[in-house]
Amino acid sequence: MDAVLREAGLSRTAVRSLGTLDARAAEPGIAGAAALLGVPVRGFAAEELAAVSVPHPSARPLAATGTASVAEAAALLAAGTEPGTDAGAVPGAVVAPGTGEPAAPPARARAVLLVPKRKTRRATCALAASVPVRSHEDAPGARLLPRTHGYIAGEPGSPPTIPTPHTTAAMDMHTHTDAHDLRHHGDAEVRDEKLIDLAVNVRTDTPPDWLRRRIADSLTGLAAYPDGRVARAAVAERHDLPADRVLLTAGAAEAFVLLARALPARRPVVVHPQFTEPEAALRDAGHAVGRVLLREEDGFRLDPAAVPEDADLVVIGNPTNPTSVLHPAASIAALARPGRTLVVDEAFMDAVPGERESLAGRTDVPGLVVLRSLTKTWGLAGLRIGYVLAAPGTIADLERAQPLWPVSTPALVAAEACMSRAALAEAEHAAHRIGVERAHLLAGLAEFDEVRTVAGAEGPFVLVRIDGADAVRERLRSLGFAARRGDTFPGLDRNWLRLAVRDRATTNRFLQALDQALLMGG
């Protein structure tokens, strides 16, 4: 239970009740856990549990148990018996106010599954909560998605699949001065032009109004120097870590620069294709950088054996930009070694329902450094806010390399606000919504014989291969759409494009434009 609560960024005090099958409600383990937490146990008949539509089981418990319904259904039903929910609403537990926004009292509540079922040798546990639905709004953070909308690994609506074993990736340890433009980012595709943006991975219609108000209110305190203690404590609590394991940064980009400058590394290795800023920062700091190039034929999935044993700093993204591949946490943790720093860029992990496969909050992996960004989900790219999770000694080394007051007061306020339970529930809903819209995009792309997508996309973007994609991208621009070129990512060439997931109407318009662009090329 503690592990599941940590995954959701909550503490034991957030628990209101336990739910289980009625025949198990009196079992000593369950009764003892309830007594320890000081909460009731709510038992439900098997037919009650079977009637609950269970959203999005994750691949790991599906593979381990062959079923994914009991823990999640019990959590949702138990939450639905809490005071403050509407009898006509979808079951769910009322989330305690975190941001204080909006101020109006809730009329009813609907459920959000915060953490899919997690199974260990001794227990299976899932976590459900709900957010209020106001009388004047249809709260987007409060809907359960239909069972048919889930993690996309094949056809829309199909259950998650387990990555199959694959052969080794290519290893290239030369110092690189190749043609890949490591400083090229998606914003360059849309800068100074009025194009529909599929090149930048920031979620649309963000920041939400409540976050805008919090940031605007912080402007009255700009005369004082920034004080990051409250925001740092909020991040620490969200990941159930002590504050000395947290460092706030001006976005993940600053964290990469700090890592390159502050940590000694004789043989750094970056796993590609991935976000290019880590390698650029390492090279700017004078390091000779090796590359592990994951291969298309392997689905761009990690083979831990491909990373050389003597690499003392390894950088990998999860889910990886631009491939949208979500690597198993166990595979990444297998890269850890005594004397090695393992940097995991989780900038898009909050776009994955349940943040499964995350290593944030883990303290048992030696040398682990996890980077998070708040800019993508919350639309804060212009504010620059992210954070690092690592051992206290590593945090201290990075902090010494920072200038004084590196994070502005508005960014600190935003960080604190985005750590609240209500904000986390909203982000979880957005992650589910992205899965639905990604399925629609993938289904549309599958209609084109010329387009090949990377399977198993889990991020808010997909990677596609089209012969002559560079020319297709230019034709798309003439039709009003910006796509992210792929040839600036090591391991990819001019035949790749990255497409951000957008709403259905935008996707439909893009698919029509893509059809035209392909026809224009003959």
N, C-alpha and C positions, 0 to 999 in steps of 0.2 A: 504493500500500500504506500509506503514511504517513497518508493521508486516511482510509482505512478504519479503521486502528488508532486514530486520534484519535476517530472516531465512536464507537468502543467504549470509549474511555477507557483505552486501552492504549498501551504504548511498543513499540519494536522488540524489546526484550529478551523480550517475551512470546511471540514467534513461535518455534514448534518445528519447523515444516516447511512447505514449499510443495507444493501439489497441482495437477496439471494433466493434460491429455490426454497419453498416453504419447508420441504423435508430436511433441509440442511441448516435451517435458522438456529437450531439449538446446538449445533456441533461446537465442541469446546474451542476450536481455533477461531471460529467466527464470533462466538459469544465473547471470548476473551478479548478479541480485537475491539469489539464494540464497547466493552467495559473500559478498556484502556483509553479509548477515544472519548468515552462519555456520551455515546450516541445510541439510538435504538437500532435494532435489526428489523427489517421489514421483509417478510417472506411472501413469495408469490407462487401461485400454482403454475404448473408446467404450461397449461393452456394460456395463461396470462402472458407468460414470457414468449410463447410462440407467436402471439398476436402482435408483438412489437416489431416494427420494421427497423432492423439494425443497420445503421449507416456505416459503410466503408470499413470492413474488417481489414486489418493489415496482413501482409504476406506471411510474416514470421509466425504469429499464432495460428494462422490458417494451416500452414505446413505442419505445425507441431501438434495440433489437436484434430484437424479435420472438420471442425465446426467453429463458428465465430458468433454465436448468438446469445448464449446464456449470460455471460458476464455483462455484456453491453446492454442487453434487454433489462436485466435486473437493476443495473445502475440507472437507466432511464426511468423505470417504473418507481424505484425508490425515490428518485428525485421528484417525481410527479406527485408523491404523497406529501411533500413538504408544504407548510403553510405559505400562502401568497401566490400559489399558482391557480390558474383558472381551470375549472373542471372541463371546459371545452377545449382547452389548449393541449398541444402535444406535451407529454410528461416532461418534467425537468425541474431542477432545483434552482431556486432564485439565487442569483449571484449577488453577494453583498456589494454595496456601492464601493467603487474604487476611485473613479475619476470625479465623481460627483456630477457627471454630465449624462443626460440632461436632468434638470431639477424636478420635473413633473413626476408624481408618484406613478408606479406601474399599475396598469389595469389587469394584466395577465402575464404569463411567462411561457416560453416555449423552450424545448430542450436543445442543447448542443452537446454532442459527445466530444469531450475535451481530449480524452486519451482512449484509443481503441484497446481492446482487451490485451493484456500482457500476461504471459504464462511463465511461471518458473516451476521447479520440481515440486514445490509445496503449495502453490497458490495460483489462482487466476484472478485478475482484477482489471476493471475498467472504470473510467471516471466520467460522470455526466454532470452537467450543470445547466442552468438556463439563464437567459438574459431577459429583461423586461420588455414587453411589447406595450407601447403607449397607446392610449386611445386615439391619438391623432396621427399615428404613423404605423407603417408596416415594417417593423424593425428587421433590417437585413441580417443582423447577427443572431436571430432567434429562430430560424427555420431549420427543421430537420430536412435533409435532402432525401429524395426517394431512394429506395434500395438500389435501383438500377444505375445510379450515378456513383461511381467510385473511383478508385485509383486506376489510371489508364495504363494498361499493359498490352492491350490488343484491341479487340473490338469494343466500342462504347458499351459500358454496362458489364463487361466481363470482370470476373474476380481477379485479384492480384496474382501475378505469376512470380515464381521464384527464379532469380537469375541462374542460368545453367553454368556449369564450369566451363572455362575457356582457356585457350592457350596463352602463352606469355605475350606481353606487350613488347614493343621495340624500345631499346635503351640507347640513348644518344648522350654521351658525356662530353661532347665538344663544347668549347666556348662559342656562343652563337653570335654571329654578326650577319644573320640572314635577312631576307627581305620582309619578314613578318614585322608589321608595325605594332609593336607592343603598347604604344601609347594611344592607339586608335580605340575609341569607345563609341557606343551606340548613339550618344547625343550628337556626334558629328554628322550622322546621317540625316538629322532633322533640323540642324542649326540653320537659322536664317531662311528657311523655306517653310511654306505652309503645306505640310504633308500629313496624311494620317499615319500615326507613329506606331509601327510594329518593330521598331529597332531598339527601343529603350524598355527595360523590364520593370520600370516603376509602375505600380498599380494605378489605373486610371481613377478619376474622381476622388483623389486624395490630396491633402489630408482631409479627414472627415471634419465636419463643422465643430464638433466638441473639441477636437485637438487644435484646430485653428484658434478657437477662443482661449484655450489654455496658453498657447504660445503668445497670442496678442496680449493677454493679461500680464505676461512676464516682462513686457517692455517697460513697465513702470519701474522695474528694478535694475535698469541698465547702468545706473550710476555706480552701483556696487560691483566689486570684482566677483566673477563667478565662483560659486561654492558648490562643488560636486558631491558633497557627502550624502545628501538625501537621495540623489539619483543613483549614486553608486550602491547605496544600501538597498534601494528598490530592485536594481538588477540582481544583486546578490540574493535577495529573498526570492525573486522569481525563479532562480536556478538552485535555490537551497544551498548556497555557498556562503562562506564568510566573505566579508567585504574586501579582505586583502587578497582575494583571488580574482578581483574585478578591476579592470582599467577602462575608463571611458575615453573614447578617441573621436577625433573629427572624421567620422566615417571609417569604414574598413580600410580605405586607402592609406590613411595615416598609420594604421596598425602595421601594414606591410612595410612601410618605410622604417618604423621603429624596430621591427623584427630584423630587418636587413642591417640596420646600423648598430643595434645594441647587443645582438647575440653573436657570439663567435661561431663561425661556420667555416670549416675547411672544404667540405664537399656538399654544398646544397643541391638538392634535386627538386624539380617541379614536375608534377604529373600533368601532362597535357593530353588533349586540348582542355584548357581551362582559362579562367580570367587571367589576363596577361600582366596585370599590375604587380603581382608578387615577383615574377621574374624581372620585370623592369626595375623594381626597387632594389633587388639583390644586385643586378648588374650595375646600377648607378652607385651602389655602395662598394663597388670594386670586386665583387665575387664572380668567379667563373661558375656558371650555372649549368648543371646537367639536366637533361630532359628524359622522362619516361613518356613515350608516345603510345597512348592507348589506341587500339585499332578498331576500325569500323566493323571488320568481320567478327570481332568479339563483342560488338555492341557498345564499344567504348567503356567496358567495365574493367574494374581494377583487378589485376593479378598481383597480390602482395609480393610474390617472388620476383617480379620484374624490377623492384626497387633494390639497388645494390646495398649490400650489408654495410659498407663503410660510409654510406650517406649519413651525415650528422645533422642535417636539416631537410625535412621532406614537407612539401606543400601540396595539398590536394583540396579540391572543392567538393562539397556535398550538400545538396544536389549540385552537380557540376554545371557551370556556365562555360560553354554554350550547349553541351550535349543533352542537358536535362536528365542525366542519369543519376539515380540515387543509389549510392554504394551501400552495402550492408555495413552497419557500424562495426561488426566483428571483423570484417575485412580491413577496415581502416585501422582499428585498434591493433590488428596484427602487425602493422608497420612499426609500432612502438618498440624502442630498444633503449637500454641504459646508455646514456651519453648522446642520445638523439633527440632533437626537438621535432615534434610532429605537429605541423600547423594544418588545421582543418578550417577551411573557409565555409562557414554555414550561413552566408549572407541570404540565401533563399530558403533556409530550412523552415522558417515560419510560414512559407507557402505550401508546405507539405502537411496534410491533415494529421494531427497527432504528433507531428515532428518526430515520427518514427525514424530510427537510424541516427538520431542526433547523439553526439557525444558531449554536448553541453551539460555541465553539472557533474560529469564523471571526474573522480579524483583518484581512481585506481589505475589510470593509464599513464605510465611514466613519460615525462617530457611533453605531455599534451598541451597544445595551445589552440583554443577554439575562438574564431572570430565571428562576430555577429554584426549585422547592419540593420538599422531601423529605417533606412531610406527607401527600400523597395516596397514593403507592404504599406507603409504609412505615408508615402509621397513626400519624403523629407530630404530628397537629394540636394536641394539648395541650402538646407540647414546644416548638413554634415554631422551625423551622429551615429556612432557604433560603439562596440566595446569588445574587450579581450577577456577571456576566461583562461586562467593558467595558475600554476603553482605560485605561491607568494613571492618566492625568489625571482621568478621570471617576471612577474608583474612589477616588482621593484626595479629590475634592470630596465624594463621598458619605460617606466615612469621617469626614471632619471634622464632618459633621452628625450623626453617631451619638453617643450617650452612651458613656461608658466601659463596657467589658465588656457589650456589648449581647446577647451570646449566652451562655447558661449552659454550664457544664461538661458536664452530661449531653447537651445538644444538640450540643456540639462533638464529643463521643465518638460520638454517633449519626451525625453527618455523615461522620466519618472511616470508620466501619464501612460505611456505605452506598456508599462509593467503591471498595470492594474488588472484585476481579474476580469472586469468588464471589457477592457481593451483586448486581453488575450482571447476572450470568447469571440469578440468581433473578428480578430485575426483568424481564428479557427474557422469561422463561417466563411470568411473570404477565401481561405485555402480550399474548402469544399467547393465553393463556387468556381474557383479557377479550374478544379478538376472537371467540372461539368462543361465549362467552356472549352477546355483543352480537348475533351472528347469530341466536341462538335468540330473544332478545327481539324483534328486528326482524321475524322470521318470524311470531311470535305477534301483534304489533301489526298486521301486514299483513292479518290475518283480520278486522279491524274496519273496516267502511265509514266509520265516523265519525272514524277516526284517520288523520292524515296525518303521516308522519315526514320530517324533513330528510334528504335522501339523502346517502350517502357518509360516514356517521358513522365517526370514527376515534378518538374519545376513550372514556373509561370511562362514558359517558352518552349519551343520545339526546334530541333535542328533538322534541316532537310537538305538533301542532295539533288541537284538538278544539273545535268550537263549544260555548261555555259551559264551557270547561275549569275555570274557577274553581269552578263548582258541582260538576263532576265531582270535583275535588280534595277538596272537603268531604265528598262521599259516600264517597270512598276512605278518608278519615280515619275515618269511622264504621265502615268495614269493616276497619280496622287497618293502613292503609298511608299513609305520608307521601310525597308527591311535591312537587317544587320548583315553586312558582308562577313563571310567566314574565313577569308584568306589571311586575316591578321592573326588568327589563332594557330600556333604551332600544331602540326598534325593535320591541319585542314588546308584546302586549296581553294581556287576560285569557283569551284563547283558547289560550294556550301553557302547556305543562308540560315540565319537564326530569326525566328518569328515569335514575337511576343504574343501571349494569349490575350485576346480582347473579348468584349461582349459579342453576343451572337450576331447582332445586326452589322457590326463592323467586320466580323469574320466573313459574313456572307458577301459583303461588298468586296472584301479583299479577294475571296475565291473567284468572284467574277472578273476582277482585274487580273488575277493570275492566269485565268483562262485566256484572256485577251493577250497578255504578255507572251504566253507560250505560242499562241497562234501567230502573233506578229513575227516570231522568230522562225516560222515555217515548220 
